[in-house]
Amino acid sequence: NTRKMADACHKYKLKFFLHLTCTMIDQSLLEKHPDWAAIDIATGQTITNGYGTGNSCINNDDFMNEFFKRVERLIKETGADGIMQDEIQFFGPTLCGCRWCREKFKKETKFEIPEKDGLGGWLYHSIDNPCYAAWLKWRRDKVVLNCQKIRDIIKKYNPESTVIFYNCNNTSSYTYYAAGISINDFPKFLDSVGYECEPHDHFYLYYWPHIIYEMKYLRAVAENMNTAPWTLFYDRLLGDHTWNWFVALSQGSRRWWFNADPLAAKCWQPLVAWEEKHEKILMNVRSAANIGVLFSLDTRDRNSKTFAGKAWIHGFSSTCNALTDGHIPYKVIVDEDMEAALLTQKLKTLLLFNAGSLSD
């Protein structure tokens, strides 16, 4: 069936992309393979995530080997032009304590993941604990490693393919200490980067200032890859289609269109038609702003004074919101930009608020 879809798209000169989940699996699979389950350190049990599915672990070699074999067959036999690989991550700050994680973590770091009865203050924001800090970094490294394997599989059969990925709430430290994901890592395994835009209650008309600085953070990563970012919106109100399109365009972001609500056709159809005519207008475009606000991932994720605290993100977000409100063009820069030559090329003014981690 997937091959039929790919062939139909190729007949009309359309690219066909696969969107795959990984660690969100049907409960029946866990009944057949209980060893595949991700284990909550706090309870010693597996979890059911918000989608009603079970969770496997990306450190489980048996599960991942089976997964990679099926991905390879799917790529090989369908002729897909690209892949969006989702859920190579951890679904919570207490995952995972399965035997695979415990064995690998001890072997590779010399630390041990504590048993559920001995948690104490180890979990939740104890970044000054060397074991916990190592665990967070180790999980992040495992996410990158498995995403690179996906890239290698599709490039093996289609070197011209496009590998894409997105994440939501990237400025929040939750993405690091709960999911093990950082968009700063995207250049290591992606061709195209996206932002899953989910403000509170999907109230886009109210939370657009939050969306602006999220988009600017993603654009900093995208520009370092010489590409343009894109954004996935979950339009709820009829006006969301038009509003979100203009917000995205103002930040140099393309849109991922998925909602063909017939009641909103007069809103979205002209925008899609315009994008088809001007398909490459946002490609290879760099922000002209010469004011930069540092998004310091190291300050957010690995500094014991600022980790998971509200002070740092409030400083970043309020600075961005003040500049946006004052109609002052600015860009976000990331830790990878913090070199003298790069800063000289990109900026005249650099704003650092609550930056607890800076090199000389």
C-alpha positions in Angstrom: 0.0 0.0 0.0 2.8 2.4 0.8 4.5 1.6 -2.5 1.2 2.4 -4.3 1.1 5.8 -2.6 4.7 6.5 -3.6 4.1 5.5 -7.2 1.0 7.7 -7.4 2.9 10.7 -6.1 5.9 10.1 -8.5 3.5 9.8 -11.5 2.5 13.5 -10.8 6.1 14.5 -10.1 5.4 14.9 -6.3 7.8 13.8 -3.6 6.7 11.1 -1.2 7.8 11.2 2.4 7.3 8.7 5.2 6.3 9.8 8.7 7.2 7.0 11.1 6.9 6.6 14.8 9.4 4.5 16.7 9.1 4.0 20.5 5.3 4.6 20.7 4.1 1.1 20.1 0.9 -0.9 20.4 0.3 -2.6 23.8 -0.1 -5.9 22.0 3.6 -5.8 21.1 4.6 -5.3 24.7 2.4 -8.3 25.6 4.4 -10.4 23.1 7.8 -8.8 24.0 7.6 -7.5 27.6 11.4 -7.0 27.5 11.0 -4.3 24.9 9.2 -2.0 27.4 10.7 1.3 28.7 10.7 1.3 32.5 9.9 4.2 34.6 12.6 4.6 37.2 10.2 6.1 39.7 7.8 3.1 39.7 9.8 0.2 38.2 6.9 -0.3 35.7 6.3 0.5 32.1 4.2 3.6 31.2 1.3 4.4 28.9 1.9 7.7 27.2 -0.6 10.4 26.4 -1.5 8.8 23.1 -2.7 5.6 24.8 0.2 3.6 23.4 3.0 1.8 25.2 6.6 2.8 25.1 9.7 0.9 24.1 13.3 2.0 24.7 15.8 3.2 22.1 18.5 1.5 24.1 16.9 -1.9 23.7 19.0 -3.6 21.0 16.4 -6.3 20.3 13.6 -3.8 19.6 15.8 -1.3 17.7 17.4 -4.0 15.5 13.9 -5.2 14.5 12.8 -1.6 14.0 15.8 -0.8 11.7 15.3 -3.9 9.7 11.7 -2.9 9.0 12.7 0.7 8.2 15.2 -0.5 5.7 12.7 -2.8 4.0 10.2 0.1 3.9 12.7 2.5 2.3 14.1 -0.1 -0.1 10.7 -1.3 -1.4 8.7 1.9 -1.5 11.1 4.3 -3.2 10.4 7.0 -0.6 12.0 10.4 -1.3 12.4 11.3 2.4 11.6 10.4 5.9 10.3 12.1 9.0 11.4 9.9 11.9 9.4 10.6 15.1 9.7 9.4 18.7 13.4 8.4 18.8 13.4 9.9 22.3 12.4 9.3 25.9 8.8 10.0 27.0 9.5 11.5 30.4 12.1 12.6 32.9 12.1 9.2 34.6 12.8 7.1 31.5 14.4 4.8 31.2 15.4 2.2 33.8 15.2 -0.9 31.7 18.0 -3.5 31.9 19.5 -2.3 28.6 19.8 1.3 29.8 21.3 0.1 33.1 23.9 -2.1 31.5 24.9 0.3 28.8 25.0 3.3 31.1 27.2 1.6 33.7 29.5 0.2 31.0 29.9 3.5 29.1 30.0 6.0 32.0 30.9 3.9 35.1 27.8 5.4 36.9 24.8 3.4 37.9 21.1 4.3 37.4 19.6 4.1 40.9 16.9 1.6 41.8 13.4 3.1 42.3 13.6 2.9 46.1 16.8 4.8 46.2 16.0 7.8 44.1 16.4 10.5 46.8 17.3 13.7 45.1 18.8 12.1 42.1 16.0 12.9 39.6 14.5 16.2 38.7 16.9 19.0 38.3 19.8 17.7 40.3 22.3 18.8 37.6 25.0 19.2 40.2 24.9 15.5 40.7 27.6 14.1 38.4 25.7 10.8 37.9 22.5 12.6 36.9 24.3 15.1 34.6 26.1 12.2 32.9 22.7 10.4 32.5 21.2 13.4 30.7 24.1 13.8 28.4 24.2 10.0 27.7 20.5 9.9 26.8 21.0 12.9 24.4 23.9 11.1 22.8 21.8 8.0 22.3 19.0 10.0 20.6 21.6 11.4 18.1 23.2 8.0 17.5 19.9 6.3 16.6 18.7 9.3 14.4 22.0 9.0 12.5 21.3 5.3 11.8 17.9 6.3 10.3 19.7 8.8 8.1 22.3 6.2 7.0 19.5 3.7 6.0 17.6 6.1 3.7 20.8 7.6 2.2 22.0 4.1 1.4 19.0 3.6 -1.0 18.4 7.2 -2.0 21.4 9.5 -1.6 19.3 12.4 -2.8 16.6 11.8 -0.2 15.7 14.4 2.5 15.7 13.6 6.2 13.5 15.9 8.3 12.7 16.1 12.0 10.7 18.5 14.2 10.2 19.1 17.9 8.0 21.3 20.0 8.6 23.7 22.9 12.3 23.9 22.0 13.1 26.7 24.4 11.9 24.7 27.4 14.4 22.6 29.3 11.8 19.9 29.4 12.9 18.8 25.9 16.3 18.0 27.3 15.7 16.4 30.7 12.5 14.6 29.7 12.9 13.7 26.0 16.7 13.8 25.5 16.3 16.1 22.5 18.1 19.3 21.5 17.5 21.0 18.2 21.2 22.1 18.4 21.9 18.5 17.5 19.7 18.5 14.3 22.6 19.3 12.0 24.2 16.0 13.0 21.5 13.9 11.3 19.1 16.1 9.3 18.7 17.9 6.0 15.6 20.0 7.0 14.5 21.2 10.4 11.0 21.9 11.7 9.1 23.3 14.7 5.9 21.7 16.0 4.0 24.7 17.1 1.8 23.9 20.1 1.2 26.9 22.4 -1.2 26.5 25.3 -4.6 25.4 24.0 -3.3 26.1 20.5 -4.3 29.7 21.0 -2.2 31.2 18.3 -3.7 34.6 18.2 -2.7 35.2 21.8 0.7 33.4 22.1 2.3 34.6 18.9 5.2 36.4 20.8 6.2 33.0 22.2 6.0 31.5 18.7 8.3 34.3 17.3 11.2 33.5 19.6 10.7 29.8 19.2 11.0 30.3 15.4 14.0 32.5 15.8 15.8 29.8 17.8 15.0 27.2 15.1 16.1 29.6 12.4 19.5 30.0 14.1 20.0 26.2 13.8 18.6 26.1 10.2 20.9 28.9 9.0 23.9 27.1 10.2 22.7 24.2 7.9 22.2 26.6 5.0 18.5 25.8 4.8 15.2 27.3 5.7 13.1 26.1 8.7 9.5 25.1 8.6 6.6 25.1 11.1 3.7 22.7 11.7 0.6 24.5 13.1 -2.5 22.8 14.3 -5.0 25.5 13.1 -8.1 25.5 15.2 -9.9 28.8 14.3 -10.7 29.8 10.7 -8.4 32.8 11.0 -5.5 30.7 12.2 -4.6 29.6 8.7 -4.0 33.2 7.6 -2.6 34.5 10.8 -0.1 31.7 11.2 1.0 31.9 7.6 1.9 35.5 8.0 3.7 34.9 11.3 5.7 32.1 9.7 6.6 34.2 6.6 7.7 37.1 8.8 10.3 34.8 10.4 11.5 33.1 7.2 9.7 29.9 8.0 7.8 27.8 5.5 4.6 26.0 6.6 3.8 22.3 6.8 0.2 22.2 5.5 -1.9 19.4 6.7 -5.3 20.7 7.5 -7.7 20.9 4.6 -10.8 22.1 6.5 -13.3 22.8 3.7 -14.9 25.6 5.9 -11.5 27.4 5.8 -10.8 26.8 2.1 -11.0 30.5 1.2 -8.2 31.0 3.8 -5.7 28.3 3.0 -6.2 27.7 -0.7 -4.8 31.0 -1.9 -1.8 30.7 0.5 -1.0 27.2 -0.8 -1.3 28.5 -4.4 1.0 31.4 -3.6 3.6 29.0 -2.1 3.5 26.7 -5.1 4.3 29.7 -7.3 7.0 31.0 -5.1 8.3 27.6 -3.8 11.9 28.7 -3.2 11.4 32.2 -2.0 12.6 31.5 1.5 15.5 29.2 0.6 19.0 30.3 1.3 17.8 33.5 2.9 19.6 34.8 6.1 18.2 37.2 8.6 19.4 40.7 8.0 19.2 41.6 11.7 22.5 42.6 13.3 21.3 42.4 16.9 21.7 38.9 18.5 20.2 37.3 21.6 22.1 34.3 22.8 20.1 31.1 23.4 22.6 29.3 25.7 21.9 25.6 25.7 24.7 25.0 28.1 23.3 27.5 30.5 19.8 26.0 30.3 20.8 22.4 30.4 24.1 21.9 32.2 24.6 24.8 34.6 23.6 24.0 38.2 22.7 27.6 38.9 20.2 27.9 36.1 19.2 24.3 35.1 15.4 23.9 34.6 14.9 27.2 36.5 12.5 29.9 35.3 14.9 32.7 35.7 17.0 32.0 32.6 14.1 31.3 30.2 12.3 34.4 31.6 15.3 36.5 30.8 15.6 35.1 27.3 11.9 35.3 26.5 11.3 38.7 28.0 14.3 40.1 26.1 12.9 38.7 22.8 9.4 39.9 23.5 10.6 43.4 24.3 12.5 43.6 21.0 9.5 42.2 19.1 7.2 44.6 20.8 9.5 47.5 19.9 9.7 46.4 16.2 13.5 46.0 16.5 14.9 43.4 14.1 16.9 40.8 16.0 18.1 37.2 15.6 18.7 34.4 18.0 22.2 32.9 18.1 23.2 29.6 19.6 26.3 28.3 21.5 27.8 27.2 18.2 27.9 30.8 17.0 29.9 32.0 19.9 33.2 32.4 18.1 34.8 35.7 17.4 34.9 35.3 13.6 31.3 34.2 13.4 30.0 36.9 15.7 31.9 39.6 13.7 30.2 38.3 10.5 26.7 38.1 12.0 26.3 40.9 14.6 27.0 44.4 15.8 25.3 43.9 19.1 25.1 40.8 21.3 22.7 40.5 24.2 23.5 38.1 27.0 20.9 37.7 29.8 21.6 35.3 32.7 24.2 33.4 30.6 25.8 31.3 33.3 28.0 29.3 30.9 30.4 31.1 28.6 33.8 30.2 27.3 36.7 32.7 27.5 
